[in-house]
Amino acid sequence: GIFSQTDWITPLLLLQLYSKLPPVNPNITMSRHIQQTNERLVQIRTQLNNLSQFETAGKELLEWCGDARAYTSHFENNLMQCLQVVNNVTRTGSVSPDLGHRLMTICSHHRSKLSPSSAELIAQWTNEMTKMVMMRSSNGIVDPSPGGAPHVQPGMPPHGPGPGNQPGSKDYQ
């Protein structure tokens, strides 16, 4: 169609929606596009290392990873470095594993487009994040969503009716 000549710009357009990249110039060369995108991925990696910027940077990366064209050899190294930071920061327990899990899951869907070593790491990280999310859920911790549920500390019974949490029981809340 009419956009087929500029389809390669889409990952850059996605980054621009969520970043401070200069406006897209359809006349930029492919090498310049690759350079700009890799520069932004390096910035995202730096932001992911900062707990106060982790969520914003993670959401930007999540949006970018939603485009299958992001999974090329041109971006693989910087993408994997970003995912490594997400994995490392999430494993410290400093942030909720939910964003990391969503990132790894979406990347897992596209891992066949990456090198075997990267695909294997993504599969490993996805499994680790899935376990973290499941463990968190089994401990009664719910990540708040818009209008969301409260955090429940591990070891505390959930609010409302449930086993051991009935009116009249000593643990009723």
DOTOR-242750 format. One record per residue: residue in three letters; y, x, z of N, C-alpha, C in turn; residue number from 1. Coordinates in steps of 0.1 Angstrom, whole numbers, plus 5000, padded with zeros to 4 digits. Example, Ala and Ser with C-alpha at 12.3 -4.5 7.8 and 13.67 -1.06 7.14 Angstrom:
  residuo    nv    nu    nw   cav   cau   caw    cv    cu    cw  num
      ALA  4943  5132  5078  4955  5123  5078  4967  5132  5078    1
      SER  4978  5128  5071  4989  5137  5071  5000  5129  5079    2
This chain:
  residuo    nv    nu    nw   cav   cau   caw    cv    cu    cw  num
      GLY  4988  5008  5000  5000  5000  5000  5013  5009  5000    1
      ILE  5023  5002  5003  5036  5009  5002  5038  5020  5013    2
      PHE  5030  5019  5024  5031  5029  5035  5021  5040  5033    3
      SER  5012  5039  5024  5001  5049  5023  5006  5063  5022    4
      GLN  5018  5066  5016  5023  5079  5014  5029  5085  5028    5
      THR  5032  5076  5037  5037  5081  5050  5028  5078  5062    6
      ASP  5015  5074  5059  5006  5072  5070  5004  5084  5079    7
      TRP  5005  5096  5074  5003  5108  5082  5014  5109  5093    8
      ILE  5025  5102  5092  5035  5103  5101  5033  5095  5114    9
      THR  5023  5086  5114  5021  5077  5124  5020  5083  5138   10
      PRO  5012  5094  5140  5011  5100  5154  5025  5104  5158   11
      LEU  5033  5110  5149  5046  5114  5152  5055  5102  5156   12
      LEU  5054  5091  5149  5061  5079  5152  5058  5074  5166   13
      LEU  5045  5074  5169  5041  5070  5182  5047  5078  5193   14
      LEU  5047  5091  5191  5053  5100  5200  5068  5097  5202   15
      GLN  5074  5094  5191  5089  5092  5192  5092  5079  5200   16
      LEU  5083  5070  5199  5085  5057  5207  5085  5060  5222   17
      TYR  5078  5070  5226  5077  5073  5240  5082  5086  5244   18
      SER  5089  5093  5236  5094  5106  5239  5108  5108  5234   19
      LYS  5112  5121  5234  5126  5124  5230  5126  5132  5218   20
      LEU  5116  5130  5209  5116  5137  5196  5127  5132  5187   21
      PRO  5132  5140  5179  5143  5136  5169  5137  5125  5160   22
      PRO  5145  5117  5154  5141  5106  5145  5132  5112  5134   23
      VAL  5123  5104  5129  5114  5109  5118  5122  5110  5105   24
      ASN  5120  5121  5098  5126  5123  5085  5114  5123  5076   25
      PRO  5113  5113  5067  5101  5112  5058  5100  5124  5049   26
      ASN  5110  5132  5048  5110  5144  5039  5105  5157  5047   27
      ILE  5102  5156  5060  5097  5168  5067  5084  5172  5061   28
      THR  5081  5184  5062  5068  5189  5057  5057  5186  5067   29
      MET  5045  5186  5062  5034  5184  5071  5034  5195  5082   30
      SER  5037  5207  5078  5036  5218  5088  5047  5216  5099   31
      ARG  5058  5210  5095  5069  5208  5105  5064  5196  5114   32
      HIS  5058  5186  5108  5053  5175  5116  5042  5180  5126   33
      ILE  5033  5188  5122  5023  5194  5131  5030  5202  5142   34
      GLN  5040  5210  5139  5047  5218  5148  5054  5210  5159   35
      GLN  5061  5199  5154  5068  5190  5164  5058  5183  5173   36
      THR  5047  5179  5167  5037  5171  5176  5031  5181  5186   37
      ASN  5028  5193  5182  5022  5202  5191  5032  5206  5202   38
      GLU  5045  5208  5198  5055  5211  5208  5056  5199  5218   39
      ARG  5055  5187  5214  5056  5176  5223  5043  5175  5232   40
      LEU  5032  5179  5227  5020  5179  5235  5021  5190  5246   41
      VAL  5027  5201  5243  5029  5211  5253  5038  5206  5264   42
      GLN  5049  5198  5260  5058  5192  5270  5050  5182  5278   43
      ILE  5042  5174  5272  5034  5164  5280  5025  5171  5290   44
      ARG  5019  5182  5285  5010  5189  5295  5018  5194  5307   45
      THR  5030  5199  5305  5038  5204  5316  5041  5192  5325   46
      GLN  5045  5181  5319  5048  5169  5327  5036  5164  5335   47
      LEU  5024  5165  5329  5012  5160  5336  5009  5168  5348   48
      ASN  5014  5181  5349  5012  5189  5360  5022  5186  5372   49
      ASN  5032  5177  5369  5042  5173  5379  5038  5159  5383   50
      LEU  5034  5158  5396  5030  5145  5401  5040  5134  5399   51
      SER  5053  5137  5399  5063  5126  5397  5064  5122  5383   52
      GLN  5059  5130  5374  5059  5127  5359  5046  5123  5354   53
      PHE  5035  5124  5362  5022  5123  5357  5019  5109  5350   54
      GLU  5023  5099  5356  5020  5086  5351  5028  5083  5338   55
      THR  5040  5087  5337  5048  5085  5325  5042  5093  5313   56
      ALA  5039  5106  5316  5033  5115  5306  5020  5110  5302   57
      GLY  5012  5105  5312  4998  5100  5309  4999  5088  5300   58
      LYS  5008  5079  5302  5009  5067  5294  5014  5071  5280   59
      GLU  5022  5081  5279  5026  5085  5265  5014  5091  5258   60
      LEU  5007  5099  5265  4995  5105  5259  4985  5094  5255   61
      LEU  4983  5085  5264  4974  5074  5261  4978  5066  5248   62
      GLU  4991  5064  5247  4995  5057  5235  4992  5065  5222   63
      TRP  4995  5078  5223  4993  5087  5212  4978  5088  5209   64
      CYS  4970  5089  5219  4955  5090  5217  4949  5077  5211   65
      GLY  4957  5066  5211  4952  5054  5205  4952  5054  5190   66
      ASP  4957  5064  5184  4958  5065  5169  4947  5075  5165   67
      ALA  4938  5071  5157  4926  5080  5153  4931  5092  5146   68
      ARG  4943  5092  5140  4948  5104  5133  4953  5115  5142   69
      ALA  4953  5112  5155  4956  5122  5165  4945  5132  5167   70
      TYR  4933  5129  5162  4921  5137  5165  4918  5146  5153   71
      THR  4927  5156  5151  4925  5166  5140  4925  5180  5146   72
      SER  4920  5189  5138  4920  5203  5143  4934  5208  5146   73
      HIS  4944  5202  5139  4958  5207  5141  4963  5204  5156   74
      PHE  4958  5194  5162  4962  5190  5175  4952  5192  5186   75
      GLU  4940  5195  5182  4928  5195  5192  4931  5204  5204   76
      ASN  4936  5216  5202  4938  5226  5213  4947  5220  5223   77
      ASN  4959  5215  5219  4969  5210  5228  4964  5197  5234   78
      LEU  4957  5188  5227  4952  5176  5232  4942  5179  5244   79
      MET  4933  5189  5241  4923  5193  5251  4929  5199  5263   80
      GLN  4940  5206  5261  4947  5212  5273  4953  5201  5281   81
      CYS  4959  5191  5275  4964  5179  5282  4953  5172  5290   82
      LEU  4942  5170  5283  4931  5163  5290  4926  5171  5301   83
      GLN  4925  5184  5300  4921  5193  5311  4930  5191  5323   84
      VAL  4943  5190  5321  4953  5188  5332  4950  5174  5338   85
      VAL  4948  5164  5330  4946  5151  5335  4933  5151  5344   86
      ASN  4923  5158  5339  4911  5159  5347  4913  5166  5360   87
      ASN  4920  5177  5359  4922  5185  5371  4931  5178  5382   88
      VAL  4941  5172  5377  4950  5165  5387  4943  5153  5392   89
      THR  4936  5145  5384  4929  5133  5389  4919  5137  5399   90
      ARG  4912  5148  5397  4901  5152  5407  4906  5156  5420   91
      THR  4919  5160  5421  4925  5163  5434  4927  5151  5443   92
      GLY  4926  5139  5437  4929  5127  5444  4943  5124  5446   93
      SER  4952  5132  5440  4967  5129  5441  4971  5117  5434   94
      VAL  4964  5113  5424  4967  5102  5415  4955  5093  5414   95
      SER  4958  5080  5411  4947  5071  5408  4939  5076  5396   96
      PRO  4926  5074  5397  4918  5078  5385  4918  5068  5373   97
      ASP  4925  5057  5375  4925  5047  5364  4931  5052  5351   98
      LEU  4943  5058  5352  4949  5062  5340  4941  5073  5333   99
      GLY  4936  5083  5341  4927  5093  5335  4914  5087  5329  100
      HIS  4909  5077  5335  4897  5070  5330  4900  5064  5317  101
      ARG  4911  5057  5316  4915  5050  5303  4917  5061  5292  102
      LEU  4924  5072  5296  4926  5083  5286  4913  5088  5281  103
      MET  4904  5092  5290  4891  5098  5286  4883  5088  5278  104
      THR  4883  5075  5282  4876  5065  5274  4880  5064  5260  105
      ILE  4894  5063  5258  4899  5062  5244  4896  5075  5236  106
      CYS  4897  5086  5243  4894  5099  5236  4879  5099  5233  107
      SER  4871  5094  5241  4856  5094  5239  4852  5086  5227  108
      HIS  4860  5076  5224  4857  5068  5212  4860  5076  5199  109
      HIS  4868  5086  5200  4872  5094  5188  4866  5108  5189  110
      ARG  4858  5111  5198  4854  5125  5200  4846  5131  5189  111
      SER  4840  5123  5181  4832  5128  5169  4841  5135  5159  112
      LYS  4854  5132  5160  4863  5139  5150  4868  5153  5155  113
      LEU  4863  5156  5167  4867  5169  5173  4855  5179  5172  114
      SER  4858  5191  5176  4847  5201  5177  4836  5197  5187  115
      PRO  4824  5202  5185  4813  5198  5194  4817  5202  5209  116
      SER  4823  5213  5211  4826  5217  5225  4836  5208  5231  117
      SER  4846  5204  5223  4856  5194  5228  4850  5180  5230  118
      ALA  4841  5176  5221  4834  5163  5223  4826  5163  5235  119
      GLU  4819  5174  5238  4811  5175  5250  4819  5175  5263  120
      LEU  4831  5182  5263  4840  5181  5275  4845  5167  5277  121
      ILE  4849  5161  5266  4854  5147  5268  4843  5138  5273  122
      ALA  4831  5139  5268  4820  5131  5274  4818  5134  5289  123
      GLN  4818  5146  5292  4817  5150  5306  4828  5144  5315  124
      TRP  4840  5146  5310  4852  5141  5318  4852  5126  5319  125
      THR  4848  5119  5308  4847  5105  5308  4837  5100  5319  126
      ASN  4825  5107  5320  4815  5103  5330  4821  5106  5344  127
      GLU  4828  5117  5346  4834  5120  5359  4844  5110  5363  128
      MET  4852  5106  5354  4863  5096  5356  4857  5082  5359  129
      THR  4846  5079  5352  4839  5066  5354  4833  5066  5368  130
      LYS  4827  5077  5373  4822  5077  5386  4833  5076  5397  131
      MET  4845  5083  5394  4856  5082  5403  4861  5068  5405  132
      VAL  4862  5061  5393  4867  5047  5394  4857  5038  5401  133
      MET  4844  5040  5398  4834  5032  5404  4834  5035  5419  134
      MET  4835  5047  5423  4835  5051  5438  4847  5045  5445  135
      ARG  4858  5045  5438  4870  5040  5443  4869  5024  5445  136
      SER  4863  5018  5435  4860  5003  5436  4851  5000  5448  137
      SER  4840  5008  5449  4830  5005  5459  4836  5008  5473  138
      ASN  4846  5016  5474  4853  5018  5487  4863  5008  5490  139
      GLY  4865  4998  5481  4874  4987  5483  4888  4990  5479  140
      ILE  4890  5001  5472  4904  5004  5467  4906  4998  5454  141
      VAL  4916  4990  5453  4920  4984  5440  4933  4989  5436  142
      ASP  4933  4994  5423  4946  4999  5418  4955  4987  5414  143
      PRO  4967  4987  5419  4976  4976  5417  4980  4975  5402  144
      SER  4980  4963  5397  4984  4960  5384  4997  4952  5385  145
      PRO  5004  4949  5374  5016  4941  5375  5013  4928  5382  146
      GLY  5019  4925  5393  5016  4914  5401  5004  4917  5409  147
      GLY  5000  4930  5410  4987  4934  5414  4983  4933  5428  148
      ALA  4970  4937  5429  4964  4936  5442  4968  4948  5451  149
      PRO  4968  4946  5464  4972  4957  5473  4961  4968  5474  150
      HIS  4965  4980  5478  4956  4990  5481  4949  4987  5494  151
      VAL  4936  4989  5494  4928  4987  5506  4923  5001  5510  152
      GLN  4925  5005  5522  4921  5018  5527  4906  5019  5528  153
      PRO  4899  5030  5525  4885  5031  5527  4881  5028  5541  154
      GLY  4870  5021  5542  4865  5017  5555  4871  5005  5561  155
      MET  4881  4999  5555  4887  4987  5559  4881  4975  5552  156
      PRO  4878  4964  5558  4872  4953  5551  4882  4947  5542  157
      PRO  4878  4941  5531  4888  4934  5522  4893  4922  5528  158
      HIS  4905  4918  5524  4911  4906  5529  4904  4893  5523  159
      GLY  4904  4883  5531  4899  4870  5526  4884  4869  5530  160
      PRO  4878  4857  5527  4864  4854  5530  4855  4864  5523  161
      GLY  4844  4867  5529  4834  4875  5524  4824  4878  5535  162
      PRO  4813  4885  5532  4804  4889  5542  4810  4896  5554  163
      GLY  4809  4892  5566  4815  4898  5577  4829  4896  5579  164
      ASN  4835  4887  5570  4849  4885  5571  4852  4869  5570  165
      GLN  4844  4862  5578  4845  4848  5578  4854  4843  5590  166
      PRO  4861  4832  5589  4868  4827  5601  4859  4827  5613  167
      GLY  4864  4832  5624  4857  4832  5637  4850  4845  5639  168
      SER  4848  4854  5628  4842  4867  5631  4852  4876  5636  169
      LYS  4848  4887  5643  4857  4896  5649  4865  4904  5638  170
      ASP  4860  4905  5626  4866  4913  5616  4875  4905  5606  171
      TYR  4876  4892  5609  4883  4883  5600  4898  4887  5599  172
      GLN  4903  4887  5587  4917  4891  5584  4924  4880  5577  173
